[in-house]
Amino acid sequence: MTISPKSRLCACLMLAVALAACSKQEEAAPAATAPAAADAPAAEPAATPPAPAVAATVQAMGADQLRDAASQALRENRMYAPAGDNAMEYYLALRDKLPDDAGVSSALTDLMPYTLIAAEQAVAREQFEEAQRLLALIEKADQTAPALPRIRQSITSSQQAVAQRSEADAARARADAEARAQAQQQQLATQQAAEAEAARRLAEQETARQAAAAREAEEQREAAARQAAAQQQAAAVAQPAPAQRSLRPISMPSPRYPPDALRAGTAGEVLVEFTVGTDGSVTDARVLRANPARTFDREALNAVRRWRFEPVDAPVTTRRTVAFSPGG
């Protein structure tokens, strides 16, 4: 491989700038981290065993084959990637076979800045496997490269930051899930309480409706009963008295005048229905109508029950009006 002097000069300038920046950061890093290391070293994630810097298939190639493959990779701009098919690996394998070849060493020196930049970009993109692969290439090319500690530290710090971010995201997701679950539970409780309240109100309304229906039914029964009683009473009053031609009174004592009614000068009459037995005695006497009500009822019944008639062939039911007059 032949690299132009102009390209080599640009690569060297970039490498010099990168190395100078790395040297400054590496000088400041121990002073900044020394107290923490003295107190307690920070826990680092467990690292997996690094893969070989150069693929086994590349190591198995011959020197001429490696030269041709490296030249082809440079022409196609495959300086450090993809893994197993790039100029950096081909030259590293060729250096293992030809350690004194100045052209191979020069080519690796020219490729180093590109690989360093690619490693930094891989770390920035959090492509840690790619960054580790490029770091292995750099380390195999030059174990004393000043940028190696910085890149290792960048990979470790970025991995820790990603792990912390992932943990924070997981914690936030758990908190969000718990908040949603709590909100759902609260909503469910509110809904259940509203349904219970609605059911209670419906039950109260149904109870009130049933009570109103029962009262209405009772009122209707009472009204029907009153109407039936009134109709029965009206029919009883309108019914003509049975024929009394066959009844001949023997004794009909006058009723005693109630003292209160007499003193008050109250007059009235009582319609009494009674049955005359075959022996002429009175049974089953009852008041059909009284005016005024309940003033003369008792004395009228007492008088009628003392009445006597001539014997008859069969019991006869009849009605008589017993009058009460204070002047009579």
Secondary structure, 3 states (H helix, E strand, C coil): CCCCHHHHHHHHHHHHHHHHHHHHHHHHHHHHHHHHHHHCCCCCCCCCCCCCCCCHHHHCCCHHHHHHHHHHHHHCCCCCCCCCCCHHHHHHHHHHHCCCCHHHHHHHHHHHHHHHHHHHHHHHCCCHHHHHHHHHHHHHHCCCCCHHHHHHHHHHHHHHHHHHHHHHHHHHHHHHHHHHHHHHHHHHHHHHHHHHHHHHHHHHHHHHHHHHHHHHHHHHHHHHHHHHHHHHHHHHHHCCCCCCCCCCEEECCCCCCCHHHHHHCCCEEEEEEEEECCCCEEEEEEEEEEECCCCCHHHHHHHHHHCEECCCCCCEEEEEEEEECCCC
